[in-house]
Amino acid sequence: METNLYAIIVQIHEISGLESGEILEVTATDPGSVKDLAAFCTQTGNEMLSSEKMGVNFIFRIRKA
């Protein structure tokens, strides 16, 4: 489970290696990641499938454009 900012950035970069339509799951603990990852999806054209809070974690599912 990845929880720090550097780890989140590494996970986001992983999306570049995915095929269109594949899904990346990102785990974060920072509440600011909700806003940040929504902006990331808007800027890149990727689709935020879900954003949910599970305990102290925020789990995001992003579909590559």
Rosetta constraint file for C-alpha pairs under 8 A:
AtomPair CA 1 CA 27 HARMONIC 6.52 0.50
AtomPair CA 2 CA 7 HARMONIC 5.66 0.50
AtomPair CA 2 CA 8 HARMONIC 6.77 0.50
AtomPair CA 2 CA 26 HARMONIC 7.71 0.50
AtomPair CA 2 CA 27 HARMONIC 5.70 0.50
AtomPair CA 2 CA 28 HARMONIC 6.40 0.50
AtomPair CA 3 CA 7 HARMONIC 6.51 0.50
AtomPair CA 3 CA 8 HARMONIC 6.99 0.50
AtomPair CA 3 CA 27 HARMONIC 6.30 0.50
AtomPair CA 3 CA 28 HARMONIC 4.60 0.50
AtomPair CA 3 CA 29 HARMONIC 5.43 0.50
AtomPair CA 3 CA 30 HARMONIC 7.79 0.50
AtomPair CA 3 CA 57 HARMONIC 7.96 0.50
AtomPair CA 4 CA 8 HARMONIC 6.36 0.50
AtomPair CA 4 CA 28 HARMONIC 6.80 0.50
AtomPair CA 4 CA 29 HARMONIC 7.28 0.50
AtomPair CA 4 CA 30 HARMONIC 7.87 0.50
AtomPair CA 5 CA 9 HARMONIC 6.27 0.50
AtomPair CA 5 CA 28 HARMONIC 7.92 0.50
AtomPair CA 6 CA 10 HARMONIC 6.27 0.50
AtomPair CA 7 CA 11 HARMONIC 6.23 0.50
AtomPair CA 8 CA 12 HARMONIC 6.19 0.50
AtomPair CA 8 CA 26 HARMONIC 6.82 0.50
AtomPair CA 8 CA 27 HARMONIC 7.29 0.50
AtomPair CA 8 CA 28 HARMONIC 6.80 0.50
AtomPair CA 9 CA 13 HARMONIC 6.25 0.50
AtomPair CA 10 CA 14 HARMONIC 6.47 0.50
AtomPair CA 11 CA 15 HARMONIC 7.20 0.50
AtomPair CA 11 CA 24 HARMONIC 8.00 0.50
AtomPair CA 11 CA 26 HARMONIC 6.45 0.50
AtomPair CA 12 CA 16 HARMONIC 7.94 0.50
AtomPair CA 12 CA 26 HARMONIC 7.58 0.50
AtomPair CA 13 CA 17 HARMONIC 7.82 0.50
AtomPair CA 14 CA 18 HARMONIC 7.09 0.50
AtomPair CA 14 CA 24 HARMONIC 7.90 0.50
AtomPair CA 15 CA 24 HARMONIC 6.48 0.50
AtomPair CA 15 CA 64 HARMONIC 6.66 0.50
AtomPair CA 18 CA 22 HARMONIC 6.06 0.50
AtomPair CA 18 CA 23 HARMONIC 7.90 0.50
AtomPair CA 18 CA 64 HARMONIC 7.00 0.50
AtomPair CA 19 CA 64 HARMONIC 7.02 0.50
AtomPair CA 20 CA 63 HARMONIC 7.72 0.50
AtomPair CA 20 CA 64 HARMONIC 5.13 0.50
AtomPair CA 20 CA 65 HARMONIC 5.22 0.50
AtomPair CA 21 CA 63 HARMONIC 5.61 0.50
AtomPair CA 21 CA 64 HARMONIC 5.18 0.50
AtomPair CA 21 CA 65 HARMONIC 6.14 0.50
AtomPair CA 22 CA 63 HARMONIC 5.64 0.50
AtomPair CA 22 CA 64 HARMONIC 5.68 0.50
AtomPair CA 23 CA 61 HARMONIC 6.46 0.50
AtomPair CA 23 CA 62 HARMONIC 5.44 0.50
AtomPair CA 23 CA 63 HARMONIC 4.39 0.50
AtomPair CA 23 CA 64 HARMONIC 6.26 0.50
AtomPair CA 24 CA 61 HARMONIC 5.71 0.50
AtomPair CA 24 CA 62 HARMONIC 5.19 0.50
AtomPair CA 24 CA 63 HARMONIC 6.41 0.50
AtomPair CA 24 CA 64 HARMONIC 7.63 0.50
AtomPair CA 25 CA 59 HARMONIC 6.99 0.50
AtomPair CA 25 CA 60 HARMONIC 5.55 0.50
AtomPair CA 25 CA 61 HARMONIC 4.56 0.50
AtomPair CA 25 CA 62 HARMONIC 6.39 0.50
AtomPair CA 26 CA 59 HARMONIC 5.87 0.50
AtomPair CA 26 CA 60 HARMONIC 5.08 0.50
AtomPair CA 26 CA 61 HARMONIC 6.49 0.50
AtomPair CA 26 CA 62 HARMONIC 7.94 0.50
AtomPair CA 27 CA 57 HARMONIC 6.55 0.50
AtomPair CA 27 CA 58 HARMONIC 5.71 0.50
AtomPair CA 27 CA 59 HARMONIC 4.74 0.50
AtomPair CA 27 CA 60 HARMONIC 6.42 0.50
AtomPair CA 28 CA 33 HARMONIC 6.81 0.50
AtomPair CA 28 CA 57 HARMONIC 5.61 0.50
AtomPair CA 28 CA 58 HARMONIC 5.14 0.50
AtomPair CA 28 CA 59 HARMONIC 6.62 0.50
AtomPair CA 29 CA 33 HARMONIC 7.79 0.50
AtomPair CA 29 CA 56 HARMONIC 5.97 0.50
AtomPair CA 29 CA 57 HARMONIC 4.67 0.50
AtomPair CA 29 CA 58 HARMONIC 5.86 0.50
AtomPair CA 30 CA 57 HARMONIC 7.87 0.50
AtomPair CA 30 CA 58 HARMONIC 7.66 0.50
AtomPair CA 31 CA 58 HARMONIC 7.46 0.50
AtomPair CA 32 CA 36 HARMONIC 6.26 0.50
AtomPair CA 33 CA 37 HARMONIC 5.69 0.50
AtomPair CA 33 CA 58 HARMONIC 7.89 0.50
AtomPair CA 34 CA 38 HARMONIC 6.25 0.50
AtomPair CA 34 CA 51 HARMONIC 7.24 0.50
AtomPair CA 34 CA 58 HARMONIC 7.63 0.50
AtomPair CA 35 CA 39 HARMONIC 6.25 0.50
AtomPair CA 36 CA 40 HARMONIC 6.18 0.50
AtomPair CA 37 CA 41 HARMONIC 6.20 0.50
AtomPair CA 38 CA 42 HARMONIC 6.31 0.50
AtomPair CA 38 CA 48 HARMONIC 6.93 0.50
AtomPair CA 39 CA 43 HARMONIC 6.07 0.50
AtomPair CA 40 CA 44 HARMONIC 6.08 0.50
AtomPair CA 41 CA 45 HARMONIC 5.60 0.50
AtomPair CA 41 CA 46 HARMONIC 4.74 0.50
AtomPair CA 41 CA 47 HARMONIC 5.94 0.50
AtomPair CA 41 CA 48 HARMONIC 6.38 0.50
AtomPair CA 41 CA 62 HARMONIC 7.79 0.50
AtomPair CA 42 CA 46 HARMONIC 6.82 0.50
AtomPair CA 42 CA 47 HARMONIC 7.81 0.50
AtomPair CA 45 CA 64 HARMONIC 7.99 0.50
AtomPair CA 45 CA 65 HARMONIC 5.99 0.50
AtomPair CA 46 CA 62 HARMONIC 6.71 0.50
AtomPair CA 46 CA 63 HARMONIC 5.85 0.50
AtomPair CA 46 CA 64 HARMONIC 4.96 0.50
AtomPair CA 46 CA 65 HARMONIC 4.68 0.50
AtomPair CA 47 CA 62 HARMONIC 5.55 0.50
AtomPair CA 47 CA 63 HARMONIC 5.03 0.50
AtomPair CA 47 CA 64 HARMONIC 6.59 0.50
AtomPair CA 47 CA 65 HARMONIC 6.80 0.50
AtomPair CA 48 CA 60 HARMONIC 7.31 0.50
AtomPair CA 48 CA 61 HARMONIC 6.12 0.50
AtomPair CA 48 CA 62 HARMONIC 4.59 0.50
AtomPair CA 48 CA 63 HARMONIC 6.45 0.50
AtomPair CA 49 CA 60 HARMONIC 7.49 0.50
AtomPair CA 49 CA 61 HARMONIC 5.30 0.50
AtomPair CA 49 CA 62 HARMONIC 5.50 0.50
AtomPair CA 49 CA 63 HARMONIC 6.61 0.50
AtomPair CA 50 CA 59 HARMONIC 7.73 0.50
AtomPair CA 50 CA 60 HARMONIC 5.52 0.50
AtomPair CA 50 CA 61 HARMONIC 5.18 0.50
AtomPair CA 50 CA 62 HARMONIC 7.26 0.50
AtomPair CA 51 CA 58 HARMONIC 6.90 0.50
AtomPair CA 51 CA 59 HARMONIC 5.74 0.50
AtomPair CA 51 CA 60 HARMONIC 4.55 0.50
AtomPair CA 51 CA 61 HARMONIC 6.70 0.50
AtomPair CA 52 CA 58 HARMONIC 5.61 0.50
AtomPair CA 52 CA 59 HARMONIC 5.36 0.50
AtomPair CA 52 CA 60 HARMONIC 6.64 0.50
AtomPair CA 53 CA 57 HARMONIC 5.76 0.50
AtomPair CA 53 CA 58 HARMONIC 4.48 0.50
AtomPair CA 53 CA 59 HARMONIC 6.30 0.50
AtomPair CA 54 CA 58 HARMONIC 6.10 0.50
AtomPair CA 54 CA 59 HARMONIC 7.18 0.50
